[in-house]
Amino acid sequence: MQKIEEDFLLRFRLEVEFSEECLDDDDFDETGWRAEWERGLKPRVIRAVFDALRAVPEWSTHVRNRGVSTEDEVEVVVRRVY
């Protein structure tokens, strides 16, 4: 049996800007955006990716952990066996 592997990278760069008004507000949480991404947006993006990949039954999909924090990286393995 022969096995071939290739990488395809889909990278997200998170950018956040704060106005002077926000920075002057003592109650403003400068780190809240990260929690918003981790708990709200990122799971929805990952779910959408898996939904799209699983729509083609000939391909299987799973997450692979290579020791990197899931806050920094999520590796998705997409596999086709003939």
N, C-alpha and C positions, 0 to 999 in steps of 0.2 A: 504494500500500500504506500502511496506517495502522498505527502502532506505539504501544502504550500501555504505560507502565511504572508499577508501584506497588511500594511497599516493605512488607515484612512483617518485623518484627524479633523474633528469638528471642535473648534476651540471657542470658548466664550471668554471675553475680557469684560469684567465688570468695572464700570466707571461710575463714580458718584461725585456730584458737585454740591457744595453747600453755599448758600447765599450768606452774606454778612449778617443778615437778620437771624438766620438759623444759628450761626456761630455765636451771636451775641445773646441768644436765649439760653439761660442756665438750665432749663428743663429739656432742651433739645438733646436727643441721644444720637451721637455721631456714629454709633455702631449698629443702630437699628436696621439699616439697610441690609446688612449681612444676614441677619435673622430672617428678614423678609425674603431674601433670595433663597436661603437654605430651606425654609419651611414652606414657602409658597411657590415661587417660580421654578426652582430647580426640579422638584419632584414632578411638576406638571410637564416640564420639558422632557425629562427622562421617560415619563409615561407615554408621551406622544411619540418619542423615538421608538419605544418598544411596540406600541400599537402599530406603527407603520411597518416595522420589520416583521412582526408576527402575522401581518396580513398576507404574507407569502408563505404558505405552509411548508414548502420545500426547504426553507431556511430555518434553523433553530437559533435562538438568541439567549445569552445569559451574561451576567456581570462577572468580571474577573477582577479579583483584588490582588494587586502586586505589591502590597505593603505600603501604598501611598494613601494618605487620608482621603476619605470620600468627600471632604470639603474641598480638596484640591484636584481630584481626578476620579472619574468613573470610567472604567474601561468596559466596553460592551463587545462581547465576542459574537460574531455572526458566522454561523457554520453551515456549510452545505456538504452533504455526503452523497456521492454517486454510487 
